[in-house]
Amino acid sequence: MLIEGRKNMNIVEVTKDNWEHYRPQMLNLEDKVKGDMVKQGIGDLFFTTGEDIKDYAHDPRHHVYVMVDKNDKVLAQTYLIGAGSHIQGDYADLPKYFTMGENFLQYVKTKKYGNTKDFLHMANSIYLAKTYAFKYALRQIYGTEDVARFMNDLNKEKASDTHFDERTQLRRDINKYMSQFLGEHGMEELYRQFYNIDSNFVNFNGDPEIAKAYDSFLDASKVTVYSQRMENPEDYFEASVYNTIEVDTYITDPEARRNGSAKILSTIALNKTITEFFEKNDSDILYLSITLHKDNYLSENVANFLGFRDYIDLERRATIERKAYMKRIDRSNYEQYLSYLNKKLTYFYGYGNEEITEEDKDLFEAEKEFHNEDIAAEIDYRLETEQFDDATRKFIESVRDNIAGNTLKSPKQKDLTVRHI
């Protein structure tokens, strides 16, 4: 099938039967993209390791796809992290970004408890349980409840280049073991509801040293939210690791970049992952999530194609501003959503054989124009208000033209050494 004007392309799912064959090429592409991003100054790729690829391939909840040429060379790849797995636990912070603040706690109080007295009683109980879970995590990590050692390690991480962000092993381990402890005691949902409360929110009479250490962990795990665009924030107040799929990575060879490849691979993976979720789970709600570098407009173009609208601008990892997208899918409309994506692939890229009506065409063209104009306006504002060297300015302009459809060429990114989009 002809894909983006390039012949003899094939799409392959990476599974437990073929992951060892494709892993070296996938790691090479990861390294290539990572080096390209660092060279350009637009941040750093959260590298997917060989062990990660093995885990993805062996867990049926995850789906990994590659696009290869006639020589079986990997040109693009995407990973979808399924809901409820141990791997998803490493991404546990993502749903929490959409369940932060007073509005969420008010929602919990109103929807779950109905009155302030019961709400505060439960908050006190869960905070106490969280301190027990925190002590369990310390024992798993250090062998004892060594608060002093934890505080020393925490302060070291906060002062390091990672600033105790999500890549930090200590942060991942604390989250993992606390979730494990509370899960074994049937408190997953309560933990989600009261994740962000500290000792200042409750009347706590337990171990003050443990409370201080746990509160320090919570405070160090907070993110800075700059802005958000959500039509109805309450749509995301039920998001958790058990009903959220992470469109983790979609990358293409920087020497032959085509964001159409990312759209095709992501859509194929979403078709399988979403369908399996609703077939195998009782939940009537599923959330999709994507996190991008805020200035990566080509990736944002992919997110828009997939129908993502609501987002939060935040500092998710050290010094790099991110745009975290979420999309809610209901059991009653998931087939309609997948049909919408499949029709777009047929219409824009000739992939598949969906029947396209004139109404579909008008909708797709209107969406494309709206989102392209939105991105182009943001790029134009940056060009007017920020200083760039000539090479960077030309690159930014080429990205704008590519997204706006003024050129069929993908922007080249060689020899740029300053921060740009």
Beta strands, then each sheet from edge to edge (+ up, - down):
strand 1: 10-14
strand 2: 63-68
strand 3: 74-81
strand 4: 224-229
strand 5: 244-252
strand 6: 285-293
strand 7: 310-317
strand 8: 320-330
sheet 1: 1+ 2- 3+ 5- 6- 8+ 7- 4+
end
